[in-house]
Amino acid sequence: MSTRLYVGNLPFSTIEGDLETLFNEAGPVKGVEIVMDKFTGRSRGFGFVEMADQGGADKAVSIFHGKDFNGRPLVVNEARPREERPPRSGYGDGGGRGFDGPRRPRSGGGGQGRSHDRGGFGGRDDRSGGDY
């Protein structure tokens, strides 16, 4: 059975071939994945290595955890299963203005702009028909 390892603190210039070559020292590697940022296309500085067997995975953790790799100490441990997250609604995290539309600047009640209190223009209610 293969074992998936998390490899963190990678230099951003690391490519999958570099990791495969390094981890082959501990045992046969089944696959390598470096996680990329979907917006910039650059490495996010971590990835996963799938070792062919548990013995190779244990050896890789003991050899490479804390080892300097291109100027950075690697973080290597057995990968945990991905946590299930609730689906995102697409409306953000609940902050902001919600569904009431954009905010309009409030006028001081005189002169220009809309009066939010009376619905008229210039602070006067034209619908009342009365004299001011």
Secondary structure by P-SEA (a helix, b strand, c coil): cbbbbbbccccccccaaaaaaaacccccccbbbbbbccccccccccbbbbbccaaaaaaaaacccccccccbbbbbcccccbbbbccccccccccccccccccccccccccccccccccccccccccccccc
